[in-house]
Amino acid sequence: MARKKPFKSAYENFPVSKFKGISLRFEDDVYECAWLILRLDDAKGKGTNATHRHTVFGLAREFASLAGIPEAHVLTEFERRKLPLQASVEFDDKAALAITPRSGSGHEPAAALSRHSPSGMVASSSVGSLAFR
């Protein structure tokens, strides 16, 4: 009897940390932009049942617009790195849900946030929001 192939969703998740090391204007700029966009997506959906997520392709468009560089340049870099353009960008702990049970409750460790926040913002671990120092 032939085995059925496991179902693979067309809408895979892409962990935000996979953008680390991609630097077009400054070190890890694509990662920082992706992380900010995820936080903004969460803020937009707060109080609703909807969750909005950008695809890798959508992130490339947003980043190109914010950085003032041609979209084709960003897409060429993403394609060179073989990034899945149709995958949804997600926080690492939620992207891993498809593979392993959830192990943590936060989106980003406070230590990592302070390392990546030149604006002087820190994470509040109790509510997961940002506050000024």
N, C-alpha and C positions, 0 to 999 in steps of 0.2 A: 504494500500500500504506500502510495506516495505521500510524503509529508507536505503539509501546507506551509508555504513560506510565511514567516511572521509579517504582520502588517506594519508597514513603515509609513508614518504620517508624512504627508507632503509639507506639513508646516513644522519643520524641526526648529528647535531652539538653538541659539548660538550664544555661548557664555560671553559676557562683556569682557572678561579678563583676557580673552583671546585677541583683543585689540592692543594689548600691551606690546610694545616694541614697534608699533607702526607709528612713525613720526614723519609728518609732512611739513609742519611749521616749527614745532618744538617737540621735545622728548615726550612721548606717550600722549600726544595731543588728540589722537583719534579715540583712545581709551577714555580720556577725560571727557570728551564731547559725548561719547556713547553713554557714559555713566550719568552725566547731567541729563541727557535726554530721557533715560530711564526714570530718573527721579521726577522729572517734569511730567512724564506720562502717568506716573503714579499719582501725582498731585492733581492732574486733570481728572482722573477717574475716581478720586476720593469721594465717598458718599454715593457712589453709583454702583451698579452691578457690572459695569463694563470695564474692561482693561484694554488699553490701547498699547500696542508695541510696534516699533518701527522694524522693518526688515533691514538686513545688511545693506541692501540697495538704497533704501530710504535714508539710512544713516549716512551713506556716501553722499547723497544729494544734500542733506542738511549740513554736513561737515563742509562740503565744497562751498556752499553759500556763506556759511559763517567765516570760513578761513579766507574767502576771496580767491579761491583757486578753481580752475576749470573742473567741472564734474568728471570729465573724461580722464583727467589725471588721477583723481581719487579712484575711479572705477578700474583703471588700468592697474593701479597698485593692489587693489583688492583682488582682482582676477589673477595677478601675478602670484599672489599668496594663496590662490585657490580657495578663497572664502565663499561660502554658500550664499549667494546674493538673495535668494528667496527665503532664507531662514530668519526667524524673528530674534531680535537681540533681547536677551533676558539676563537678569542678575544671575550670578554663578549658582547660588543655592537653588534657584528655581529651574535653571536649565538642567541641573543634574537630576531633577525629579524623574525624568524619563528613564534614568539609568539606576539610580539608587534612592533609598528613602531620604527624606529631608533630615538633615542633621543639625542645622542651625536655624536661628530665627531672624537674624539681621540680614541686611542686603550687603553691607560692606563693613569690615572691621573698622573701629574708630581709628586705629593706628594707621591703616591704609588710607583712610579719608584724610587724616591730617597730613600725610605725606603728599597727597595729591590736591591739596586745596590752598593755593597761593593767596586766596582772598581772605584768609583768616577765619574760615568757617569750620566748625567742628560738629560731629554727629552727637545727637542726644540719644543714648542707648535705650532710654525708656520709651520714647515715642518715635524714634527713627527720623526725626526732623533735624533741620539745620538751624544753628543759632550763631550769632556773632560773638566773638570773644570780647 
